[in-house]
Structure formats: C-alpha cells, structure tokens
Amino acid sequence: MSALDRTYLSMRLRAAMWKEALADRWTTFRKEEHGGTEVVAVILILVVVVGLAVVFKEKIGKLVNKLWEKITTTTDTFDTNIPET
C-alpha cells in the first residue's frame, strides 16, 4: 500500500468519525430543553416590570422630578472654592 493510499484512508476514517460525532452532537442539542424555562422566566419578569411601570407611570415621574429638584438645589449650595494647600 502506498503512502498516498494510507493518507487517503486515514482522511476518510477521520471524516467518518467527525461526521458521526457531529451527528451525535446535533441530536443531543435538539433533545436538550434546559434554557427554555429561563427564557420564559425572563420574559415574564420583563412583562411584570413593564406593567408596573405603566400602572405607576405618574407616580414614578413625580418621584424622579422631586429627586432631581433636590439634587439640583443641593448642588447649588455646595462651596466650590477649594482652599489651596
């Protein structure tokens, strides 16, 4: 048997093994179901958060405006003169 024949047979064997391994991985991937429940849970949490934001839109807006007013009025009273050392 020549070196070329051995190389050809070796490549055919490797290709067959790779194809079988890939088919096994594909079958396993299709059968796995974990991960689906996490996606559903995240979607449900987002729906609840968006729903609460819609329901309390006015109150959240008022709270944010009050906090922003406090921040801006407090920063106006800061002494920005830093003594040199």
The 8 nearest C-alpha neighbors of each residue, nearest first, counted from 0:
[[1, 4, 2, 5, 3, 6, 8, 7],
 [2, 0, 4, 3, 5, 6, 7, 8],
 [1, 3, 5, 4, 6, 0, 7, 8],
 [2, 4, 6, 1, 5, 7, 0, 8],
 [5, 3, 7, 1, 6, 2, 8, 0],
 [4, 6, 2, 8, 7, 3, 9, 1],
 [7, 5, 9, 3, 4, 8, 2, 10],
 [6, 8, 4, 10, 5, 9, 3, 11],
 [9, 7, 11, 5, 10, 6, 12, 4],
 [8, 10, 6, 12, 7, 11, 5, 13],
 [9, 11, 13, 7, 12, 8, 14, 6],
 [12, 10, 8, 14, 9, 13, 15, 7],
 [13, 11, 9, 15, 10, 14, 8, 16],
 [12, 14, 10, 16, 15, 11, 17, 9],
 [13, 15, 17, 11, 12, 16, 18, 10],
 [16, 14, 18, 12, 13, 17, 11, 19],
 [15, 17, 13, 19, 18, 14, 20, 12],
 [18, 16, 14, 20, 19, 15, 13, 21],
 [17, 19, 15, 21, 16, 20, 14, 22],
 [20, 18, 22, 16, 21, 17, 15, 23],
 [21, 19, 17, 23, 22, 18, 16, 24],
 [20, 22, 24, 18, 23, 19, 17, 25],
 [21, 23, 25, 19, 20, 24, 18, 26],
 [24, 22, 20, 26, 21, 25, 27, 19],
 [23, 25, 27, 21, 26, 22, 28, 20],
 [26, 24, 28, 22, 27, 23, 21, 29],
 [27, 25, 23, 29, 28, 24, 22, 30],
 [26, 28, 24, 30, 25, 29, 23, 31],
 [29, 27, 25, 31, 26, 30, 24, 32],
 [28, 30, 26, 27, 31, 25, 32, 24],
 [31, 29, 27, 28, 32, 26, 25, 33],
 [32, 30, 28, 29, 33, 27, 34, 26],
 [31, 33, 35, 34, 30, 29, 36, 28],
 [34, 32, 35, 31, 36, 37, 30, 38],
 [33, 35, 37, 36, 32, 38, 31, 39],
 [34, 36, 38, 37, 33, 32, 39, 40],
 [35, 37, 39, 38, 34, 40, 33, 32],
 [38, 36, 40, 34, 39, 35, 41, 33],
 [37, 39, 41, 35, 36, 40, 42, 34],
 [38, 40, 36, 42, 37, 41, 43, 35],
 [41, 39, 37, 43, 38, 42, 36, 44],
 [42, 40, 44, 38, 43, 39, 45, 37],
 [41, 43, 45, 39, 40, 44, 46, 38],
 [44, 42, 46, 40, 45, 41, 39, 47],
 [45, 43, 41, 47, 46, 42, 40, 48],
 [46, 44, 48, 42, 43, 47, 49, 41],
 [45, 47, 43, 49, 44, 48, 50, 42],
 [46, 48, 50, 44, 45, 49, 51, 43],
 [49, 47, 45, 51, 50, 46, 52, 44],
 [48, 50, 52, 46, 51, 47, 45, 53],
 [51, 49, 47, 53, 48, 52, 46, 54],
 [52, 50, 54, 48, 53, 49, 55, 47],
 [51, 53, 49, 55, 56, 50, 54, 48],
 [52, 54, 56, 50, 51, 55, 49, 57],
 [53, 55, 51, 52, 56, 50, 57, 49],
 [56, 54, 52, 58, 53, 57, 59, 51],
 [57, 55, 53, 59, 52, 58, 54, 60],
 [58, 56, 60, 59, 55, 61, 54, 53],
 [57, 59, 61, 55, 60, 56, 62, 63],
 [58, 60, 62, 56, 57, 61, 55, 63],
 [61, 59, 57, 63, 58, 62, 56, 64],
 [60, 62, 64, 58, 59, 63, 65, 57],
 [63, 61, 59, 65, 60, 64, 58, 66],
 [62, 64, 66, 60, 65, 61, 67, 59],
 [63, 65, 67, 61, 62, 66, 68, 60],
 [66, 64, 68, 62, 67, 63, 61, 69],
 [65, 67, 63, 69, 68, 64, 62, 70],
 [66, 68, 70, 64, 65, 69, 63, 71],
 [69, 67, 65, 71, 66, 70, 72, 64],
 [70, 68, 66, 72, 67, 71, 73, 65],
 [69, 71, 67, 73, 68, 72, 74, 66],
 [70, 72, 68, 74, 73, 69, 67, 75],
 [73, 71, 75, 69, 74, 70, 68, 76],
 [74, 72, 70, 75, 71, 76, 69, 77],
 [73, 75, 71, 77, 76, 72, 70, 69],
 [74, 76, 72, 73, 77, 71, 78, 70],
 [77, 75, 74, 73, 78, 72, 79, 71],
 [78, 76, 74, 75, 79, 73, 80, 72],
 [79, 77, 80, 76, 81, 75, 74, 82],
 [78, 80, 77, 81, 76, 82, 75, 74],
 [81, 79, 78, 82, 77, 83, 76, 84],
 [80, 82, 79, 83, 78, 84, 77, 76],
 [83, 81, 80, 84, 79, 78, 77, 76],
 [82, 84, 81, 80, 79, 78, 77, 76],
 [83, 82, 81, 80, 79, 78, 77, 76]]
